[in-house]
Amino acid sequence: MAREVRCKTVEEPSLVALAKTHAATPSFKNKTASGSHLSNVHLCISSSCFLSGAGQDVGRSCILVSIGGKNIMLDCGMHMGFNDDRRFPDFSYITQQGRLTEFLDCVIISHFHLDHCGALPYMSEMVGYDGPIYMTHPTKAICPILLEDFRKITVDKKGETNFFTSQMIKDCMKKVVPLNLHQTVQVDDELEIKAYYAGHVLGAAMVQIKVGSESVVYTGDYNMTPDRHLGAAWIDKCRPDILISESTYATTIRDSKRCRERDFLKKVHETVERGGKVLIPVFALGRAQELCILLETFWERMNMKAPIYFSTGLTEKANHYYKLFITWTNQKIRKTFVQRNMFEFKHIKAFDRSYADNPGPMVVFATPGMLHAGQSLQIFKKWAGNEKNMIIMPGYCVQGTIGHKILNGQKKLEMENRQTVIEIERCEPGCCHLSLEVKLQVEYMSFSAHADAKGIMQLIRMAEPRNMLLVHGEAKKMEFLKDKIEQEFTINCFMPANGETTTVITNPSVPVDISLNLLKREMALGGPLPDPKKPRTMHGTLIMKDNSLRLVSPEQALKELGLNEHQLRFTCRVQLQDPHSDPDTLSRIYTHLKSVLKGYTIQHLPDGTVMVESIVIKVSSSAEEPNTKVLLLSWSYQDEDLGSFLSTLLKKGLPSGLSSM
Amino acid sequence: MAAHLKKRVYEEFSKVVQLPQEEAPAKKLRLTKPSKSAALHIDLCKASNPTDALQYLLHFARSSVEAESVEGVVRILLEHYYKEQDNSVRLKIASLIGLLSKTQNFNPESILDDTLNTFNTEKSHQVLAQLLDTLLVIGTQLPESLIVRHRLIEVAYKHLSDTYFGVRNKCLQLLGCLGNVDTPLNKDGQGLVPAVIGGSAPGVSGGVCVRDAQSLISDYFADQDPRVRTAAIKAMLQLHERGLKIQQTIYDQACQLLCDDYEQVRSAAVQMVWVLSQLYPESIVPIPSSNEQVRLVDDSFGKISHMVSDGSWVVRVQAAKTLGNMLQVSPHFLEQTLDKKLMSDLRRKRTAHERAKELYASGEFSSGRKWADDAPKEKVDTSAVNLIASGACGAFVHGLEDEMYEVRIAAVDALSALAQSSASFAEKCLDFLVDMFNDEIEEVRLQSIHVLRQISTNITLREDQLDTVLAVLEDSSRDIREALHELLCFTNVSTKECIQLALLELLKNLTKYPTDRNSVWKCLKFLGCRHPTLVLPLVPELLSTHPYFHTPEPDMDDPAYIAVLVLVFNAAQSCPTMTALFSDHTFRHYTYLRDSLSHLVPPLRLPGRTQAPGVSGIEGSGSVESAQLFLQQSLSRISTIHNLQDPGAQDLLNFTIRDLQRLGELQTELAGAADFSATYLRCQLLLTKALQEKLWTMAVPLCLKHNAMATAAAKQMLEETYKLEFLYSGLENRQVATIHHVRLQAKALQLVLTARTRRGVEPLISVCEKFLQEVESFQRLFVVELPHLQESFVGKLLDLSPKLSACKPGELVKILQTTLRQSGFLNLKLPKQVQRASATIIEPTGESDNPLRFTSGLVVALDIDATLEHVQDPHNTVKVQVLYPDGQSHVIQPKPGDFRSPGPHRHRLITQVYLSHSAWTEACQIEVRLLLAYSSSRLCKAVWSDSSTEGLQPAEGATEGTIPFGKPVKVFIMPKPARR
C-alpha cells in the first residue's frame, strides 16, 4: 500500500511562472479530493524565496504542506528587502478565488522573526483566513509588538498606504491558538500538531504535524548549541516521514561558542578598562538579549562599574516578556530565577540621547544593527573619532550600509547630514556632506543562533526521519549538505526551489479492527505466544464498510453480508507407474505420506481413500494399463498449500522398497 | 535449636500454632513466640475485608520482630496468603516476608520451601514480581548455599517468559545477583548439577536447555519492553560486579543497545560497553563497512564518545563520566575527542585556538584584529568533510558546550582523569579547560580551575593562555579567586612577560579585593620559587631601581610592594646574582619582612651583610637533615635515662624540651615531630616532679594542702595525652600505645592521690575497679606493643596482674605507688611524619576597635575565615567556640559545606557564626576559638568525663571531648537594649 506524499516548494514572485505548472494540480486545491484519502496522501510544500547574497536571515518563509488530505501552512513570513508587493508571499497562487480558509486547515508560526511571521496580518485580514493559527505563548506575546513596530515604520515613517492596520494585527492575533511545548494539539479529528523546543529565539519551536501514521517535522529556525539565555533544540526519535529543516549554515562548522564569548568579553573589558566607549549595534530582539545577559553576568562576576546602556524602543516591552517566559530559557536562568531573574538587569540601564556625551567608559547597545540609521548611527558619529573607542558588529551587514563599509576597513566615510545613509548614493551633490574619519576600533563577532552543518546532522540523528527536505538556505550550500545527508544516513534528501513541489511516497500502516473471536481462535490454534516484533499471518476477511476497516472470520463476514459460502475445491489427477494392486498402492501411498508428512493427520479410510487433513486421495487404475495408476487428489481452497505440495510430491512417484503395510 | 525452642515453650509460651500438614510435612508442630505472631494472627483473622487486612499488615510492618519468632510469623502470613483473594494483600504479605527474612540472626533457609510453594498457585503478575523480590532477598542472605541458589535460579528461569514486564525484571535481577557464569544452570536434573549441588536438589523441574546465566540474560537484551532491556543490562552488570567474567560475545549486542529508543537502556548500555572495554581492552574488533580492525577499547571509546551528543542528558552525563575511566585508549583516539574542523562556506577555517597559537608562534601577540582575519583560506575537499562526528571526534568539544551543567562538569572531570594519564593530551586539552573558566555556572568554573591545577605539572602555559587564565582573577567570587591563586602556585609559565603579566594582574586583584592579601602573597612566593631565571631580568623594573638615580623608597606597608618583594626574594633564593641588584632599602626591607612574614620570605645568603642576626648562619642554611639529626640526637640523649628518679634526669628533660621547642620554631618541616616529642617529655617531667614531691612521705592527713601541685600535674598530664593522641596526625600504633601508657600513669597517680586524700574505702573501690578495667583494656588493645613495654609501668603492673585483681584497694594503691616510682622511662620512637593539626583564624582579625553593634536578643552574624592544616575529617571534628565575657560559652558546629579543601592536608573554613546576647552597658570582647572535637577515648571515657566535669567552665579552657587549637581571636561586640 504505497502512498504518495508530495511536497511543493516556493513561490518567489520572479519564479511564479515556473510554478504555474503545479498551480493547476487538482489535488492541491481540493482538500477532499481523495475520498479514499487513505490511499492517497499529498505532502505539498510550497516555500518562500531564498535570497542569495544579501540577508541570509531575511528570507521569506512560507511552506505549504499537504499531508493525509490536510493542508497546512508553515510560517508566513515577509521579505525585508522589498517595499512593494514582493515583500509578501503570493497567496493568490494558493487559491485563485475564494478565501484561504477553505483551503488551509491551519497555519503554524515557528517563531516571531518577521521573516517567519511578517505577512500574517496581511494573509489573515487582507487576503482572508479565519482558521486557526498556532504559535507558542512567547511568540504570541512578542509577535504583535514586532508587527506593530514594522507597521509603524512602513506606514508612519515611509508613508505607505494599503498596509495592514493596528486593528488588523489585533484581529489577527485573536485567531491565534497558543501552543505549549510537547503538548499534542488536536486541530481536528485527524490532524494533530506538537511543538518541540528549538532554541534560536525565545519561544521558537519545531513542529511535528501528524495525520494518522504519517508525520512531518518542520524545524523553523533552530540552534543546536545552547547559549547564555536559550537551551539547545531537542526532539525525540519521532521518525517523521519528512523532516523540513532550515539550512542557513549548510556549509559552516562553527568554532566553539566559548571562544567567541571570551573574545567578545575580552574586547569589551579591555576597552572599558582603558576608558573607551563601546558601541554594539544590534537588532532589537534575540541576539540583543543574549549579549545583554553575557555582559550583565560578566559585569556581575568581575565587579565592574562602567555603565551599560540599552537604547530602548520596543526592547523594553519585549524584555518584559523575556522575564515572564522563564521556562523557555536555558538551565542556568531557569534554576536561578527564584533568587534573581536574569533579565532584571542590574547593570544595564535605559539609554538617553544625552548620555552619549558623558565622559568615561560605557557600553551602549543601540538599534538598528546595520548602522544604517537611527540611534546607533548617531552614536557612531559621535564616537568614531576617538581611537580609544570600539564598535562591535555582532551580526551581518548588508552591502551599502555604514556597517558594511567600516567592516571592510573604510577609514573615511562621506555622509550627508540626513540620517538615512542608505540613500547616500541617491542623494544629490551639493547636499551638505560630512566627512567622518573612523578612528575607533572595529570588531566583528558572529553571534548567530542557527544550527551549523554539524547541528543539522545532529538533529537528523535525533529525529531519524525517512526523508529530508532542506529549505531556508542557498542552493549551492544546500547541495553540499544534501550530498552529505544522503551519504551518511542513506535517506532521500530534497531541496526544492521556489515554487517547486516535492512529493514523497510514504508507507503508512493502516490500523484495522480485528474481531475478538477471530483473535481468540488464532490463539487457540496454538504456537508460542505472539511475538510483537515478528509478523504473523492469519486468515480472515477484511471488511471495508462505513469508513472503517475490520478483520473478521470468514463465517462472520458471510453472515454479515448475507452471502452463502461457496466451496472451492481443486482436483488433480496424477499418473503413477505402480505394479501393485489398487489397495496396495493406496496403502503404499499411505505409508509414504506417513513417512514424509510428519505431524499431519493421515488416515487410511476403509472406503478406499487416504485423507491427509482434508485432502482426499483415491486410486484408480485404467483398464488398459493396469500398471498405470491414476491418483485422484481433491482439496479445498483453504488447503491449497498442502494440496499442491502433495500433488508435486506424488508426481515424483513412490520410492521403491516401500512395503505395503 | 529444638531444645532451645522447647525451653522457650515452657518459659513464655501461651499459644501453639498448628500448621496445616501440606505446608510443611516434615515438621508437624511449629512452636513460635506468642506475642507477635499470635497478635498478628488474631488481627488477620478479624479482618473482614482486604482493606482492613492491609491496614493490619501495614501496622505490623512498623514493629520489629525478633529473630526467633520470624519463622512463626512467616508461617502465619503464608497461611493467610493462601486464603487471601485480594492481590494487594498478597503483595503486601510477600513484601513482608522479604522484610522479615532480613532480620538479623535469622536463617531464611527455613522459610525458603514455603515461599517457593507459593509460586505454584500464584496467578497475579504483580504478586509474582513481589515474590521474586522476596526470593532475591532470601538469596542474598544466603550467598554460600549453592542449593538455594540453584533452586532460586530455577524459579527465575521458569518465570522469565512471563508476559508481565515486572516479573521478567525481577527474574533477571535474580539471575544477575545469584546466577553463575561457569556452571550452566541445571535444567534436567543431569548435566553438571549433581556434581555441583551434591545430589538431590528438591524442586528441580524438568527444563529444556542447559545454559549459563549470561547467555540467558543476554537473550533479554532484545526484549520488547525497555524496562526489561534495562533490567537485563543491569543484571549483566551485577554479574560483573560479583566478579564473574563476562564473555566478549555480547559486545555487539551491547553496542546495538546504544542506539535504543529509551534513555535508561542507552544509559545502562554505556556502562555495559565500558565494562566490556575494561575486560577485553586489547581484543580486536572489525570496523563495519571496511576491512580494518581496531582494539576493542578504542572502538568502545568511539562509541561512548558518540553518546556525548545523545538526545537525553542523563545519557550524556553517563557517557561523559565513563570516558574519564577509559585510560587505556590509544592516544590517537584520545586526541580526536578534542578535534574540530571548522568550515565556513566550504572553506577550511582555523579555530580560535589554532589562531591564538599561531599568533603566539609568529611572535606577534596582539588582539587588535582586522575584520575577517579569521576569513577562511583554503578550500575544503567536500568529500573529505565528515559532518557526523564518527567515532570519538569532538566528543569533549560537545560535552564542554552542553546545555546542562551536569554534563559539563562530568566532561571536565573526565578531561582531568584522561589528562593526568597522558601528558600530550593534557597539553591539548589546555585550551578547552581554560575556556571553561568562562562558564556561566560558578561550580563549573571552579571545577575546571581545580582540574587545571591537578594537571598543571604536565603543562606550561603560553602567554595567551595565561592571559585568559588571569582574566578570571577579577572574579567577584572568592572561591574562584583563591582556586586560581592555588593554580598559579603550581603553574609553569614560559616567558618573563608571563611573569610580568601575572604580577600585574595579581596586583590588580590585590587592589580590587584587599582581603586576598595572604593568598596573593603566597601565590607570588611560589611563582618566584618556580621561575627564578624569568624574574631576574625583571628585577630592576620591579624594584624600580635606576642605574644612577636614587628612586624614592617605597612604602613598607603597601601590600602591593610587599607582594613584589615576596616575588623577588623567593626568586633570589635560588638565583644568587639577583641580590646584587638590590638597593639599600631593599635589604632593610628584607630583614623586616624576614622577621614579620617569615613564612613567605625565605632566608637569603646576602653577600657581606651578616649584620642581620639570626638570618644568615646556621639555622638559615640549616637543612632539614641536620635538624632531623639534631632531633634524633636529643631523643637518644633522653633515652639514656633509665629511671625517672635518676639524678639529673629532670635537668636533662628540661633542656631537651627547650631545645625541641626551639627546633620546632625554626624548622617548620619538623615542627610536628618536635612538638610531639616535647609534649611527651613534658608529661614525663610532670610525672617525675609529682613523684618527687615530699608528700609521699608525709602522713595522710597532712598532705591535703600539699598535694595541690601533684593533682594539677596529673590533670595536666591527662590533658596533654589527649592532645598527643588527637592533635597529631601520622601516628602509628606504637606511639598511640606510648600515649596511652602515659595516660595510665597519670591515672594511677590520680588514684594514688585520691586514696591519700579521701577517707573511707567505699569510693575507692569503684575507682580501683575502673582503673583495673583500663589496664585490662590497654592490654587488649596493644597486645602487639606489649613486648616493647616490658620495663615500663604497665609492664610491671601486668606482671603483677593476677595479684592485682584480688587485692584490696589499699594494697593496690601501695603497689601503684611503688610501681610508679620504680618504672623505667619509656623511650619515644618517632614515626616518619608527624604533623600537628593547626588552625589560624584569618578573619576576624581582632584588631578592630569598632564594636559590632546589634540589638540585644537578636542575632548578629560574624564571618569567620580560618585555615586548618593537617586536620583529618574536619567536617565532624572542627567546631567554633564563642566565649562571652560573662562566662557563657557556645559551641557551634559549622555546616559541611563551609569547609573547602584547597590543597592536600589543608582545609579552609569559611562560615558564619551567629551571636546573640542580652544587653551590655559597654562594648566588650568576646573570644572566638576553634575546637577539635574527638570522640572520647575508647579506654577511659568514664574517668575522663569525671575529671572534666568542671571542664565545662570556660576558665578551664576545655569542653568535654574537645581540644582548643589555634589562637583565639577577640571580637568587640556591643549588644544594645532594644528601643521601646
HADDOCK unambig.tbl for C-alpha pairs under 7 A between the chains (distance, minus, plus):
assign (segid A and resid 226 and name CA) (segid B and resid 402 and name CA) 6.85 0.50 0.50
assign (segid A and resid 226 and name CA) (segid B and resid 403 and name CA) 5.31 0.50 0.50
assign (segid A and resid 231 and name CA) (segid B and resid 403 and name CA) 5.99 0.50 0.50
assign (segid A and resid 232 and name CA) (segid B and resid 403 and name CA) 6.57 0.50 0.50
assign (segid A and resid 234 and name CA) (segid B and resid 311 and name CA) 6.91 0.50 0.50
assign (segid A and resid 237 and name CA) (segid B and resid 261 and name CA) 6.99 0.50 0.50
assign (segid A and resid 251 and name CA) (segid B and resid 343 and name CA) 6.92 0.50 0.50
assign (segid A and resid 251 and name CA) (segid B and resid 344 and name CA) 6.08 0.50 0.50
assign (segid A and resid 251 and name CA) (segid B and resid 345 and name CA) 4.92 0.50 0.50
assign (segid A and resid 251 and name CA) (segid B and resid 346 and name CA) 5.25 0.50 0.50
assign (segid A and resid 252 and name CA) (segid B and resid 343 and name CA) 4.83 0.50 0.50
assign (segid A and resid 252 and name CA) (segid B and resid 344 and name CA) 4.21 0.50 0.50
assign (segid A and resid 252 and name CA) (segid B and resid 345 and name CA) 5.61 0.50 0.50
assign (segid A and resid 252 and name CA) (segid B and resid 346 and name CA) 6.58 0.50 0.50
assign (segid A and resid 253 and name CA) (segid B and resid 342 and name CA) 4.84 0.50 0.50
assign (segid A and resid 253 and name CA) (segid B and resid 343 and name CA) 4.76 0.50 0.50
assign (segid A and resid 253 and name CA) (segid B and resid 344 and name CA) 6.35 0.50 0.50
assign (segid A and resid 254 and name CA) (segid B and resid 342 and name CA) 5.71 0.50 0.50
assign (segid A and resid 254 and name CA) (segid B and resid 343 and name CA) 6.76 0.50 0.50
assign (segid A and resid 255 and name CA) (segid B and resid 342 and name CA) 6.20 0.50 0.50
assign (segid A and resid 255 and name CA) (segid B and resid 351 and name CA) 5.91 0.50 0.50
assign (segid A and resid 258 and name CA) (segid B and resid 435 and name CA) 6.07 0.50 0.50
assign (segid A and resid 259 and name CA) (segid B and resid 352 and name CA) 6.46 0.50 0.50
assign (segid A and resid 259 and name CA) (segid B and resid 435 and name CA) 6.84 0.50 0.50
assign (segid A and resid 301 and name CA) (segid B and resid 475 and name CA) 5.05 0.50 0.50
assign (segid A and resid 301 and name CA) (segid B and resid 476 and name CA) 5.11 0.50 0.50
assign (segid A and resid 302 and name CA) (segid B and resid 474 and name CA) 5.07 0.50 0.50
assign (segid A and resid 302 and name CA) (segid B and resid 475 and name CA) 4.49 0.50 0.50
assign (segid A and resid 302 and name CA) (segid B and resid 476 and name CA) 5.42 0.50 0.50
assign (segid A and resid 303 and name CA) (segid B and resid 476 and name CA) 5.83 0.50 0.50
assign (segid A and resid 331 and name CA) (segid B and resid 403 and name CA) 6.96 0.50 0.50
assign (segid A and resid 331 and name CA) (segid B and resid 404 and name CA) 6.45 0.50 0.50
assign (segid A and resid 407 and name CA) (segid B and resid 371 and name CA) 6.03 0.50 0.50
assign (segid A and resid 408 and name CA) (segid B and resid 371 and name CA) 7.00 0.50 0.50
assign (segid A and resid 443 and name CA) (segid B and resid 371 and name CA) 6.17 0.50 0.50
assign (segid A and resid 444 and name CA) (segid B and resid 371 and name CA) 5.94 0.50 0.50
assign (segid A and resid 453 and name CA) (segid B and resid 387 and name CA) 6.92 0.50 0.50
assign (segid A and resid 454 and name CA) (segid B and resid 387 and name CA) 5.51 0.50 0.50
assign (segid A and resid 454 and name CA) (segid B and resid 388 and name CA) 6.64 0.50 0.50
assign (segid A and resid 457 and name CA) (segid B and resid 387 and name CA) 6.95 0.50 0.50
assign (segid A and resid 457 and name CA) (segid B and resid 388 and name CA) 6.39 0.50 0.50
assign (segid A and resid 462 and name CA) (segid B and resid 311 and name CA) 6.36 0.50 0.50
